[in-house]
Amino acid sequence: MAKKNDTSKMFRFNIYWMYGIILLLVASLWFTGDNSANKEIGWTDFQQLAQEDVFEKLLVYNKKNTIEATVRPGQLRAVFKSDTTKLGKSPKVIVKIPSADKFSDFYDRAVNENHITTQVTYEEGDDTLWNVFLSLAPIAFFILLMVFIMRKMSGGAAGGPGNVFSVGKSKAQLFDKETDKKVTFKDVAGLSEAKQEVEEIVSFLKNPAKYTELGGKIPKGALLVGPPGTGKTLLAKAVAGEADVPFFSLSGSDFVEMFVGVGASRVRDLFRQAKEKAPCIVFIDEIDAVGRARGRNANINSNDERENTLNQLLTEMDGFGSNSGVIILAATNRADVLDKALLRAGRFDRQINVELPDLNERKEIFGVHLRPIKIDNSVDPEFMARQTPGFSGADIANVCNEAALIAARNGKQFVQKDDFMSAIDRIVGGLEKRSKITTVEERNSIANHEAGHATLSWLLEHANPLVKVTIVPRGKALGAAWYLPEERQITNREQLLDEMCATLGGRAAEELFLGKISTGASNDLERVTKQAYAMVVYFGMSDKLPNLNYYDSTGQDWGFTKPYSEETSRLIDLEVQAIINEQYARAKRILSDHIEGHHLLAKALLEREVIYTEDVEHIFGKRAWASRSEEILTQNETKEDKKPENA
């Protein structure tokens, strides 16, 4: 079996081989073909030329009563009356004779009287059927060659899914009740609200009378909107696993093709199949590939084929035709670029927001992904959820997989807490690069920089508390710090300023304690600058430009580069600079008041390379402010304890 597989890989068909074969055939016909001149003369003229010994060879065809004569090289001009360079390699003279016997008598007489030396050969002549076959053979060869190429393009089956003539057919993958169910709603942790709405759509199709007997109508479509990795496609897979109706799945890019009109044709074919299978569900992933708003950038020639595909999709979803029993599910993380006609009621009646999971939802997601992993008692899903703020479901799945790989690499029998922490560090900060060479001066600068961040994050009320800081290079960074951000829904001005001050702590520590600054703070300065501009331009948190927002969240594009004047732009720059300068001076002031603690942190980093929350707490004492997430968790636990016994 292995030999067969190796042979199939070695002789795998490639369409470029056929192009090469065709070129070789054309070249061989060109170089081997005889394009020499032929001249037909009469019997009398032939007799005269033959007596003059002009011909070198004579080929007599008995059945055809024809002679094919080869002229001697020195006699070509006398016979053909033209330039010998244009006659070709072997010019011939064709003669129609009365009969082979009369030619034989003439030839014998000419030999005796004129002493000619012409060589004579006799043949019976060509078969007519054979001549026809030879003339048709090249045409038949090219026809067979084209049939072979077309079958290869169609995957070996006429009319198959890859056939060039069926390019306008839908590429949707069909799942039905007989298909193996691999994903169910039990496999979707968190996303309780989104899952509830999707479950209701499945319920519509299973028992429509329950909803229509009161005069209601089944929704025609639902759009799943959210950041990447939050579980939009997973929800759709769960629908395919739970629903007892056919489920069509495809991507928005499946409609896009280089041929004009193919996208619209595939949309029509998709809905034709869906109507035949109704009631059913159609899932279009990454619908922004075809659903992007029309008419933007009118001065630039837009993709008309994509717009035609979108127009056909709009018509099929809510046109004059009836799509009863067909529900459209779609997913995108770019809802702001979708066409308004696609989002209106009657097409996508519902927009389901699939957001990043909070603390409790992350705990549930960890519970799902930890099922197939062998773990010991040191692994606590709640602790892991606290250590992964801002992680999506896909990120958590990646953490669990990385932890299992790390444990296997170290030869462990079980995956432990340390493996999960290493996996989180690997994903957030990148792979450790202990082999990277750094000088003593660079290590001292990095330690002071990271100690500045750690000091301010511990001392400022609204800054994110430190979890871990290291001076071991990771990824492109020479040092890294991990913080535990508060999970809040809104952020006030004081919280933003504290975060900016803590971010500037590294540069401030370099200037205060080393007397010189370095390029190590470039990423910090980029984050602070963007945050300051957001405060002024988007959040209206400026003293000189209060309550103004220059961001258009509706997605309307009117062609403006800046919705404000040059004078306002200059004022924005001054306000941003003032905010950053104020927080930088504040960072230096706080570090100056806690010089001893900062130096102890920097010294510990130089000695151990990694410090944790306990080390910072040992130097500065407990933080005066508990994180908001801990307060909320405590309140929830208190509520659980106060529940009545019969609840």
Order of alpha helices (4+ residues) and beta strands (2+ residues): alpha-alpha-beta-alpha-beta-beta-alpha-beta-alpha-beta-alpha-beta-alpha-alpha-beta-alpha-beta-alpha-beta-alpha-alpha-beta-alpha-beta-alpha-alpha-alpha-alpha-alpha-beta-beta-alpha-alpha-alpha-alpha-alpha-beta-alpha-alpha
